[in-house]
Amino acid sequence: MPAKPRKYKKKKKKEVKPMLFTTLNYKLLGLGVLLVVIGFTAMRIENEVYGFVSLFISPVVILTGYMVVIYAILKRDHKLENPSTKPS
């Protein structure tokens, strides 16, 4: 008996969704995490409770790192929001 021809199902193409973060977002996230690590490391290296770096410099660096991380998470690329409009 001849083999029956197989019927192949057509696979539906999935709609490609843009990524949530762009490369700029990831770079900013990395920079923010790096600033937080540098701030805590500087605080640990000085190892004094009332030292100038521990009291003034490190907290500012750590806070800046956290602000950069929050900005990187909240930043949106407006070009990706409306992909139907293509520049001519």
C-alpha positions in Angstrom: 0.0 0.0 0.0 1.3 3.4 -0.8 1.9 5.7 2.1 -0.7 8.4 2.6 0.5 12.0 1.9 1.1 13.8 5.1 -0.8 17.0 5.7 1.4 19.7 7.2 -0.2 22.2 9.4 0.5 25.8 8.6 2.2 27.4 11.5 0.9 30.8 12.4 3.6 33.4 12.5 3.8 35.0 15.9 3.7 38.7 16.0 7.1 40.1 16.9 6.9 42.3 19.9 9.6 44.8 20.5 11.9 44.2 23.5 10.9 46.0 26.7 14.4 47.5 27.2 16.7 49.0 24.6 20.5 48.7 24.7 20.6 52.2 26.3 18.4 50.9 29.1 20.8 48.0 29.8 23.8 50.3 29.7 22.2 52.6 32.2 21.2 49.7 34.4 24.8 48.5 34.4 26.1 52.0 35.1 23.7 52.3 38.1 24.7 49.0 39.6 28.3 49.8 39.1 27.9 53.1 40.9 26.1 51.3 43.8 28.9 48.8 44.1 31.6 51.5 43.9 29.8 53.4 46.7 29.6 50.5 49.0 33.2 49.4 48.2 34.5 52.9 49.0 32.5 52.9 52.2 34.0 49.6 53.2 37.6 50.5 52.2 37.7 53.5 54.4 36.4 51.4 57.3 35.8 54.4 59.6 32.4 55.4 61.0 33.2 59.2 60.9 35.4 59.3 57.9 34.8 61.8 55.1 34.3 59.3 52.4 32.0 57.1 54.5 29.8 60.0 55.5 29.7 62.3 52.5 31.1 60.8 49.3 29.8 57.2 49.4 26.1 57.9 50.2 26.0 60.4 47.3 27.5 57.9 44.9 25.1 55.1 46.1 22.1 57.4 45.8 23.2 58.5 42.3 23.4 54.8 41.4 19.9 54.1 42.6 18.6 57.1 40.7 20.3 55.9 37.5 18.8 52.4 37.9 15.3 53.8 38.5 15.7 56.1 35.5 16.9 53.2 33.3 13.8 51.1 34.3 11.3 53.9 33.7 12.9 55.3 30.4 10.9 54.4 27.3 12.0 54.7 23.7 9.2 56.7 22.0 10.3 55.4 18.6 9.3 51.8 19.6 5.9 52.7 20.9 4.3 53.3 17.5 6.0 51.0 15.0 3.4 51.6 12.3 4.8 55.0 11.4 7.9 54.6 9.4 10.1 57.6 8.6 10.5 58.3 4.9 
